[in-house]
Amino acid sequence: MRGVHSIHTLSFGALYIEAWHRSLGEAEDTRLGPATGFLIGIPGDFWLVTAWHVLSGRRSDNGDAIRKDGLRPDYLRVRFAGEGQGGYHPVDQHFELYDGEF
């Protein structure tokens, strides 16, 4: 995962994820909801696994939007376990779901 250089072993359990919609203009981004996921891979090449509806904002049975306002996620905020002087602390990383061409 780009942006993640090292991962504490506590992060290899379930990870807390938030899906976010990027608002236009000066409005604040909209938190769409919480989710969970986990990592698979080898050191230096990890993949985040989560449910399809978390990434798409759509129902898996019929493809309709989950939210009545039709908002879909633009990025995820994933919480990892960090370690510092005071012990363990949460470290949030943002991951864009789309690049500039999509």
N, C-alpha and C positions, 0 to 999 in steps of 0.2 A: 504494500500500500504506500503510495507516494506520500511523503511527509512523516512517515513513522520510521525512525531509525533503529530504535531498540524497544523491546516490549518486555515489561515485567511479567513474570510467570503468573501473577494474579489475573492478568488480562486474558489468559487462555481459558477461563470459564466463560459464563454468559456475560456479554457486554451490554450496557445500557446505551440505547440509540434514541435520538430524536430526529424525526423528519421535519424539515423546514421548507417553507415556500418563500422565495425571495420577492419582496414587495418592490413595486416600482416607485420612483420618486423618493420622497422623504419619509414615506410610511415605514413603520417597523416591519421586519420580517414576521411571518406567521408560523408559529409552532403548530404543526399538524397533528402531532401525537407521539407518544413513546412507543418503543419497540425493543426487541432484544436481538442479539446475533452472537456469532462466535467467529473465531479466527481459525483458518486452516493454512497449512503451508510449511515452508522451511524457513529458518532464519534468513532474513533479508528479502523474502518473497512471500508475504502473507496475503491472504484473501479474506475479506469480510463476507460472511454468509448470513443472510437474513431472508425474510419472506418476501415474495414478489410484490405483494400489495404495499409493503413498506416503501419500496422503490418506485412503484408506479402510481400509487394513489388510487388504484382501481380494484374492484372486486374480482376475485379469481373465478367466480362462477359465471358471470355474464359480462365482465369488462366495464361495467358502469363505474362512474366516479364514486368513491367512498363518501366524500363530503358533498353536501348539498350545494355549496358554492363552487364546486368543481376544481378547487385548488389541488395542485399536485406537488410533490416534493421537488425542490431544485438542489438541495444539498442535505447531507446528514451530519449530525453532530454525534460523535462516538466518544464515550467516556472510557478511558484506559486507567489503569492503576499506575500512579507515579510514586517514586520513592525519594524522600528528601530527609532533611535533618530531623524533622518532627515525626517521621514515620511515613506511612502511606498517605497519599492524597490523590484526588481525582485529577486527571489531565484530559481536557476536552480537545478533540481534533475535528476540524470541519473537512468534509470530503464532498466536492462538487460532483453531481450526478451527470452533468452535461458539459461538454467543452463549447468553445465559441462557435464551432461549425454545426452543432446539432440543434 
